[in-house]
Amino acid sequence: MDLRIEKTERAIKSAFIELRAKKPLEKMTVMELCRCACINKSTFYAHYQDIYDLADALEEELVQAILSGISWEQDAGAEHMEGLIQALCLSFLSNISLISILFSQKGQSRLGNRLEVGIKEKLFEKYPHYRNDVEKSILFSCLIQGAYHAYLNHQGEDPETIIRVLSEVARAVRALY
């Protein structure tokens, strides 16, 4: 990618995050973002369709960053979900400021859903026999969504405690199988 295009992309994304930290997405305007990024509207529209397209792109980047924070080399099957849950929590921790900005208020469940889809897809790639296993799919949904929401609802708590408790939950759920 051309260096000027990269620089413009960074400016647009930085301006968006700065503005999004201050106000809801619905209250942001392209004109305001362009002023903050020191670009004109035609430059913005050369990169994105609208403010929601930019928000979606940043959300997808964050989801990919969280997923890339998980080591998929280790065994993460239904029998080893505690390792996946620990890695997921650590990935949340390293991305928590962006999570708070991009997925605040009503957007929190959207992140949980996107993570569930992404994690399940990775698991199904590694373990194709899980793809049609409804019980495993439900198990994965509960653990992924549960870990995500428990982590969000207890952000002020000690991260080691959160990870330990969620790992214990994953082990307890595994005992059901």
Secondary structure, DSSP 8 states (H G I E B T S, - for coil): --HHHHHHHHHHHHHHHHHHTTS-GGG--HHHHHHHHT--HHHHHHH-SSHHHHHHHHHHHHHHHHHHTS-SSS--SGGGHHHHHHHHHHHHHHTHHHHHHHT-GGGHHHHHHHHHHHHHHHHHHH-GGGTT-HHHHHHHHHHHHHHHHHHHHTTTS-HHHHHHHHHHHHHHHHHT-
